[in-house]
């Protein structure tokens, strides 16, 4: 007579199956969370960039002078806009 219990899982087999299933679902959940974070963009703490200094920017007068030098504005328009810039800077 054959004993069918030889082909069944023991207690360790069930424990291994439970542990394996928990690890499987944990990996699936971690993968979904990582995918959502990756597609949503990096958090601000990881995306720290060096901001340029204020001195690295051109002043409005320098930008206007560069446009005048390139010929984008004529002399009368340049003088008018320069007067407007200086008048608003005084206020």
HELIX and SHEET records of a PDB file:
HELIX    1   1 UNK A    4  UNK A    7  5                                   4    
HELIX    2   2 UNK A   11  UNK A   40  1                                  30    
HELIX    3   3 UNK A   54  UNK A   56  5                                   3    
HELIX    4   4 UNK A   60  UNK A   70  1                                  11    
HELIX    5   5 UNK A   75  UNK A   90  1                                  16    
END                                                                             
